[in-house]
Amino acid sequence: MQIILLPGLLCDASIWAAQIEALKSYAAVAVADCSRLDSLQEMARAALGLREGSLVVIAHSMGARVALEMVRAAPERISKLALLDTDAHPVGEGEEAKRQILVDLAFERGMSALADRWLPPMVHEARTQDRKLMEPLTNALLRWLGMRDQTQMPPRTLASG
């Protein structure tokens, strides 16, 4: 069995560490790195290129949009599909403007401010003060953006889905 894991927006392979450990004795596991790609189509092509043949695809958040694009592009290759914690839908009206607000926040107050605003709504309210959970998520977000210093800035606009 071959499994492709797709992290959510601003997440990296570290998010899947426990799952990789649990699955590696049962399957060949790969995590797609979509951090440098600009469209769902490019992300899907890159993920499909990680392995040949039939794939089990497990996707979180924005990764689900990539997974659905994989299904559209190569339905014969996807044997199983799991979409986790997502509202996978086409890019909605006003979505780019909402993302731009977060980018502007990063420019005005830094990447930590972006993390502080963006992450809590994605975590169960009972866990938002759990440093053991939130700190690795924040660090993954900062790594995804290639930030060595939390005051460095991303590009002024985010690519649309």
LINCOR-V6553 format. One record per residue. N is the residue number from 1. RES is the residue in three letters. OMEGA is omega in degrees with one decimal (NA if undefined). Layout:
BEGIN
[[N | RES | OMEGA] [N | RES | OMEGA]]
END
This chain:
BEGIN
[[1 | MET | 177.1] [2 | GLN | -177.8] [3 | ILE | 172.3] [4 | ILE | 176.5] [5 | LEU | -179.5] [6 | LEU | 178.9] [7 | PRO | 175.9] [8 | GLY | 178.4] [9 | LEU | 179.0] [10 | LEU | 175.4] [11 | CYS | 178.2] [12 | ASP | -175.5] [13 | ALA | -178.8] [14 | SER | 178.7] [15 | ILE | -176.7] [16 | TRP | -172.8] [17 | ALA | -178.2] [18 | ALA | -179.9] [19 | GLN | 177.7] [20 | ILE | 179.6] [21 | GLU | -177.7] [22 | ALA | -173.9] [23 | LEU | -169.3] [24 | LYS | 177.6] [25 | SER | -179.0] [26 | TYR | -172.1] [27 | ALA | 169.8] [28 | ALA | -174.2] [29 | VAL | 175.3] [30 | ALA | 176.9] [31 | VAL | 178.8] [32 | ALA | 174.2] [33 | ASP | -178.1] [34 | CYS | -171.1] [35 | SER | -177.6] [36 | ARG | -176.9] [37 | LEU | -169.8] [38 | ASP | -178.7] [39 | SER | 177.3] [40 | LEU | 179.9] [41 | GLN | 177.5] [42 | GLU | -179.9] [43 | MET | 179.4] [44 | ALA | 178.8] [45 | ARG | 179.7] [46 | ALA | 179.8] [47 | ALA | 177.8] [48 | LEU | -179.3] [49 | GLY | 180.0] [50 | LEU | -178.2] [51 | ARG | 173.6] [52 | GLU | 173.8] [53 | GLY | -175.7] [54 | SER | -175.5] [55 | LEU | 164.6] [56 | VAL | -176.7] [57 | VAL | 178.2] [58 | ILE | -171.5] [59 | ALA | 179.6] [60 | HIS | 171.5] [61 | SER | -179.1] [62 | MET | 176.2] [63 | GLY | 177.8] [64 | ALA | 175.7] [65 | ARG | 177.1] [66 | VAL | 179.9] [67 | ALA | 179.1] [68 | LEU | 175.3] [69 | GLU | 175.0] [70 | MET | 178.8] [71 | VAL | 179.4] [72 | ARG | -175.2] [73 | ALA | -174.3] [74 | ALA | -175.1] [75 | PRO | -179.1] [76 | GLU | -177.4] [77 | ARG | -175.4] [78 | ILE | -178.3] [79 | SER | 177.7] [80 | LYS | -176.5] [81 | LEU | 175.6] [82 | ALA | 178.6] [83 | LEU | -173.0] [84 | LEU | 173.9] [85 | ASP | -176.2] [86 | THR | 166.6] [87 | ASP | -174.5] [88 | ALA | 179.6] [89 | HIS | 176.3] [90 | PRO | 177.8] [91 | VAL | -175.2] [92 | GLY | 177.0] [93 | GLU | 178.6] [94 | GLY | -176.9] [95 | GLU | -179.8] [96 | GLU | 178.7] [97 | ALA | 178.1] [98 | LYS | 177.1] [99 | ARG | -178.6] [100 | GLN | 176.5] [101 | ILE | 178.8] [102 | LEU | 177.4] [103 | VAL | 178.5] [104 | ASP | 176.8] [105 | LEU | 179.2] [106 | ALA | 178.9] [107 | PHE | -175.9] [108 | GLU | -172.1] [109 | ARG | 177.2] [110 | GLY | -175.2] [111 | MET | 177.4] [112 | SER | 177.3] [113 | ALA | 176.2] [114 | LEU | -179.9] [115 | ALA | -179.2] [116 | ASP | -179.4] [117 | ARG | -170.0] [118 | TRP | -172.0] [119 | LEU | -173.0] [120 | PRO | 179.1] [121 | PRO | -178.8] [122 | MET | -177.4] [123 | VAL | 177.9] [124 | HIS | -174.2] [125 | GLU | 179.5] [126 | ALA | -176.6] [127 | ARG | -175.6] [128 | THR | 177.5] [129 | GLN | -179.3] [130 | ASP | -177.1] [131 | ARG | -179.1] [132 | LYS | 176.5] [133 | LEU | -171.1] [134 | MET | -178.3] [135 | GLU | 177.0] [136 | PRO | 177.3] [137 | LEU | 177.8] [138 | THR | 179.4] [139 | ASN | 177.8] [140 | ALA | 178.3] [141 | LEU | -179.3] [142 | LEU | 176.5] [143 | ARG | -177.6] [144 | TRP | -179.3] [145 | LEU | 177.8] [146 | GLY | -176.5] [147 | MET | 172.3] [148 | ARG | -178.3] [149 | ASP | -173.8] [150 | GLN | 178.2] [151 | THR | 177.4] [152 | GLN | -174.2] [153 | MET | 173.8] [154 | PRO | 171.4] [155 | PRO | -174.2] [156 | ARG | 177.0] [157 | THR | 174.6] [158 | LEU | 176.9] [159 | ALA | 177.4] [160 | SER | -178.3] [161 | GLY | NA]]
END
